C-alpha cells in the first residue's frame, strides 16, 4: 500500500507513533493494495471521531436546557470510541500500538480504560 503523505502522517499519529517514525512504515507498505480502501475508510472514520471529540466540548457548559440533559460522559464516550478505532487501525495494519496512543487497551473488541484512569 502506498498512502498519500497526509494519510501516512495520520496513520502514524493515530497508531501512536512519532511522525518521523519509519518503524511503522514497513508494516504500512506491506498492507495489500486490496486493503487500501479499508484503511482509507478507517482513516475517514477516525478523523470524524477526532473532530467530534472537539465538537463535544461545545456542550460542556450546559447541564440542562429545557428537557435536554447533557450526557456527562459524552467526551469520555467519544474518546473511548476514538481510541477503539485507532486500535482497530493498528490491528488492521498489523502493528502494536505505539507509545503515543494513550492509556486505552482493547478488551474483546472494545476500548477500555485501565483501573483508576479517567479520560478528561
N, C-alpha and C positions, 0 to 999 in steps of 0.2 A: 504494500500500500504506500502510495506517495501522497501524503496530505499537503494541503496548501500551508504556507508558512504560519498563517494565523491559526489554523486548525492544529498544527504541530505545537504551537505555544499553548493553546488551550488544553490539548491532551496532556502535556507535561504538567501544567498548572492544576488541572482537575484531578490528575492521578497523584498529586502531591510531590512532584519532582521539581527541582530548580529549573528555571527557564533555560539555563545553559547546559543542562544535563544531556549527555549523549547515551547514558545507560539505558534509558527507555527507548531511544531511537532505534536500536537494533530490533526490539520487540515490535515496534510500530511498523518497521519495514517488512517484518515477517508476516504481518496480517495479510491474508489473501485479498486480492482485489475484489472478490465476490463479497467480502465482509465490509468493504469500504462504505457501502450505503448504510449498513447498520451502525458503524462508528459515527457516520455523519448524523444519523438520527439521534444517537445518544448525545452527541455534542449539542444539537439543537435543543433537546430536552433539558440538558444540564444548564445551558446558557439561560433558558427561560426560567428555570428554577432559581438560578442565582439572581436574576433580575427580580423575581417575585419576592425573594427574601428582603431585598431593599425596599420594595413597594409595601411590604407588610409594616414597615416602620411608620408609614403614614397613619396607621390606626393605633399606634401605641399610646397616644394621648387621650383616647376615648375609652371610657369604661362602660358607659351606657348611653345610647341615643335612641329615644323613643322605645320601641320594643326590641331593638337590636342590642345585643350584648356582645362585646368583642370576645374572641377566643384568646384567653390569656396565654395559651401555649402556641399561638399561631407561628411566631418566629421560630420557636423550638421545633415545631412540627415541620415547618418548611426547611429548616436547617437539616433535620434528620432525613427528609426526602432528598435534598440536595446531595448530602453525603452518601446516601444509599445509591444514587445514580452514579456518583463518582466511583464508588467501589465496584459497581457493575461494569463501568468502563474499564477499570483495572482488570477485572476478571475477563472481559471480552478480549482485551489486548494480550492478556497473559502475563501481567506484571504484578508484583506485590505493590501494595500502596506505598507511596513514598513517605518520607518523614514529615512532609508538609501537609499531608492530607487532613490531619486532625485527630481528635480522640475517638471518633466513632468506629465501630467494627461491625462486620457482617455477622448476623446470627440467624441462620435459617432463611437467608434472603432479605432480612430486614436490618436496617441500621439501628444499632442500639448503643447507648452511652454506657461507659463503664460506671460502676457503682460510685456514687459521690461526685460525679462530674455533671455539670449543667451547662447547656449551651445558652448563653445570654445574648 
